[in-house]
Amino acid sequence: MKGKDDMNEIKEHDFATYPRRFKAYRWYKPLLSVLLIVVFMFVFTILIDLLTKILFNTSISNSGYDDMDFFSTAGAFNNGLKAASFIPAVLLAALIVRDRPLSSYFSSIGGWRWKVFFKTFVSGFVIVGLPSVLCFLLRGRTGEASFTLASFMLLLVLAPLQGVAEELLYRGFFMQTAAALLFNLVLKALFCLFIFYAQRKLRWFDDVMKFNAKGD
């Protein structure tokens, strides 16, 4: 964490507006970070697709976020690695722009808070996990799920990294950037909601990051 000489005077630590607390922050620097993140993700996507082709002799194609293949070994490798690659993309952009320390993307108070972790973990399990378990117990398996041992092992490694990547990108970068630029938490929430929805539901967002060897 940066010292007091590197930060503006503050009365409280607000994670959402944290970036503008630092003296090195300028309004245009997050925009430079966005451009760098897009460039890095484009490069990573090309490299991962090429690596998938070399290792598995196949190409993975998705029409959107919801039909990603995580069942086959190649699909789990390709899609899981692409999602996790947001971590180096965001951190590399932060290191280049240098508008604030890397730690500010993860916390505004420093350190790990086990109490907060368990509260959010239990809340998430009650809201999402418990209904899923009950649905499975009452209705059994729905749909086709054909994990291979290799794809399951890959997901054990890559799925947590995907979760970290999404939190780092949406909460650590987009939410803080929007709040620092807009100064309005309502507009910030709407902006982050649109980005989150677009990345999952709008085809154009996937096409931007998609590398097609045929050039379609």
C-alpha positions in Angstrom: 0.0 0.0 0.0 1.2 3.5 -0.8 2.3 5.8 2.0 0.4 8.8 3.2 2.6 11.2 1.0 1.2 9.4 -2.1 -2.4 9.9 -1.1 -4.8 12.8 -0.9 -6.3 13.6 2.5 -9.3 11.4 3.2 -11.8 10.9 6.0 -12.9 7.4 5.0 -11.9 4.6 2.8 -14.5 4.2 0.1 -13.7 1.3 -2.2 -15.8 2.5 -5.0 -14.2 5.9 -5.3 -10.8 4.8 -4.1 -8.7 5.5 -7.3 -9.1 9.3 -7.0 -7.7 9.2 -3.5 -4.2 8.8 -5.0 -2.2 11.8 -6.1 -1.0 10.0 -9.2 -4.6 9.6 -10.4 -5.8 11.5 -13.5 -9.2 11.1 -15.2 -7.7 9.9 -18.4 -5.5 7.1 -16.9 -8.3 4.6 -16.4 -9.3 5.1 -20.1 -5.7 4.2 -21.0 -6.0 1.1 -18.9 -9.2 0.1 -20.7 -7.4 0.3 -24.1 -4.5 -1.7 -22.7 -6.8 -4.3 -21.3 -8.6 -4.7 -24.6 -5.2 -5.1 -26.4 -3.9 -7.6 -23.9 -7.1 -9.6 -24.1 -7.0 -9.6 -27.9 -3.5 -11.0 -27.8 -4.2 -13.5 -25.0 -7.3 -14.7 -26.9 -5.3 -15.3 -30.1 -2.5 -17.1 -28.2 -5.0 -19.3 -26.3 -6.8 -20.2 -29.5 -3.5 -21.1 -31.2 -2.4 -23.1 -28.1 -5.7 -25.0 -28.1 -5.3 -25.8 -31.7 -1.8 -27.1 -31.1 -2.6 -29.2 -28.0 -6.0 -30.5 -28.9 -6.1 -30.2 -32.7 -9.5 -28.5 -32.5 -11.0 -25.0 -32.4 -13.5 -23.8 -29.8 -16.3 -21.5 -31.0 -19.0 -20.0 -28.9 -22.0 -17.9 -29.9 -22.0 -16.2 -26.5 -21.2 -16.5 -22.8 -24.0 -18.9 -22.0 -23.0 -21.7 -24.4 -19.4 -21.9 -23.5 -18.1 -25.5 -23.6 -16.7 -26.4 -20.2 -17.3 -30.2 -20.6 -14.7 -31.2 -23.1 -11.0 -31.0 -22.1 -10.3 -28.5 -25.0 -13.4 -26.4 -24.1 -12.5 -26.2 -20.4 -8.9 -25.3 -21.3 -9.8 -22.7 -23.9 -12.7 -21.0 -22.1 -11.4 -21.3 -18.6 -8.0 -19.9 -19.6 -9.6 -17.0 -21.5 -11.7 -16.0 -18.5 -8.7 -16.2 -16.2 -6.5 -14.2 -18.5 -8.4 -11.1 -17.4 -6.2 -11.2 -14.3 -2.9 -10.6 -16.1 -4.6 -8.2 -18.5 -5.9 -5.9 -15.8 -2.7 -6.1 -13.7 -0.4 -5.5 -16.6 -2.4 -2.4 -17.6 -2.2 -1.2 -14.0 1.6 -1.6 -14.0 2.0 0.3 -17.2 -0.4 3.2 -16.4 0.7 3.4 -12.8 -2.1 5.6 -11.6 -2.5 3.7 -8.4 -1.0 0.6 -6.6 -2.1 -2.9 -7.5 -3.4 -3.4 -3.9 -6.1 -0.8 -4.5 -7.8 -3.1 -6.9 -8.4 -5.6 -4.2 -9.0 -3.6 -1.0 -9.3 -0.1 0.4 -8.5 -1.1 3.9 -5.6 -3.5 3.4 -5.3 -7.1 4.5 -7.7 -10.1 4.4 -10.9 -10.0 6.3 -12.0 -13.5 7.2 -15.2 -12.3 8.9 -16.3 -10.5 5.7 -15.3 -13.5 3.6 -17.4 -15.9 5.6 -20.4 -13.5 5.6 -20.3 -13.1 1.9 -19.6 -16.8 1.3 -22.6 -18.0 3.4 -24.8 -15.4 1.8 -23.8 -16.5 -1.7 -24.4 -20.2 -0.8 -27.8 -19.5 0.6 -28.9 -17.4 -2.4 -27.3 -19.5 -5.2 -25.9 -22.7 -3.9 -28.7 -24.0 -1.7 -31.4 -23.6 -4.3 -29.2 -25.4 -6.8 -28.7 -28.3 -4.4 -32.4 -28.5 -3.5 -33.3 -28.4 -7.2 -30.9 -31.3 -7.9 -32.3 -33.3 -5.0 -35.9 -32.8 -6.0 -35.7 -33.0 -9.8 -32.5 -34.8 -10.4 -30.0 -33.9 -13.1 -31.4 -31.8 -15.9 -29.7 -31.4 -19.3 -26.6 -33.1 -20.5 -23.3 -32.9 -18.5 -20.4 -35.0 -19.9 -17.3 -33.9 -18.0 -14.1 -35.8 -18.7 -11.7 -36.3 -15.8 -9.2 -34.0 -17.5 -11.8 -31.2 -18.0 -13.0 -31.6 -14.4 -9.4 -31.2 -13.2 -8.9 -28.2 -15.4 -12.0 -26.6 -14.0 -10.8 -27.2 -10.4 -7.9 -24.9 -11.2 -9.4 -22.5 -13.7 -12.9 -21.9 -12.2 -11.6 -20.1 -9.1 -9.3 -18.0 -11.3 -12.3 -17.1 -13.4 -14.1 -15.9 -10.3 -11.1 -13.8 -9.2 -10.8 -12.4 -12.7 -14.4 -11.3 -12.8 -14.2 -9.7 -9.4 -11.0 -7.9 -10.4 -12.4 -6.7 -13.7 -15.9 -5.7 -12.7 -15.6 -4.7 -9.1 -11.9 -3.8 -8.8 -11.6 -2.0 -12.2 -14.9 -1.1 -13.8 -16.8 -0.2 -10.6 -13.9 1.9 -9.3 -13.3 3.6 -12.6 -16.9 4.4 -13.2 -17.3 5.8 -9.7 -14.1 7.9 -9.9 -15.1 9.3 -13.3 -18.9 9.8 -12.8 -18.9 10.8 -9.0 -22.4 9.3 -8.9 -22.9 5.9 -7.4 -26.2 5.3 -9.1 -24.7 6.0 -12.5 -21.7 3.8 -11.5 -24.1 0.9 -10.7 -25.9 1.3 -14.0 -22.7 1.4 -15.9 -21.3 -1.7 -14.3 -24.6 -3.5 -14.8 -24.6 -2.7 -18.5 -21.0 -4.0 -18.9 -21.7 -7.1 -16.9 -24.9 -7.8 -19.0 -23.2 -7.0 -22.3 -20.3 -9.4 -21.7 -22.8 -12.2 -21.1 -25.8 -11.5 -23.3 -24.8 -9.3 -26.2 -23.1 -11.1 -29.1 -21.0 -8.1 -30.2 -19.0 -8.1 -27.0 -18.0 -11.8 -27.6 -17.2 -11.1 -31.2 -14.8 -8.3 -30.2 -12.7 -10.7 -28.2 -13.2 -13.7 -30.5 -10.4 -14.8 -32.8 -11.6 -16.6 -35.9 -8.9 -18.2 -38.0 -11.2 -18.1 -41.1 -11.5 -14.3 -40.8 -15.3 -14.4 -40.8 
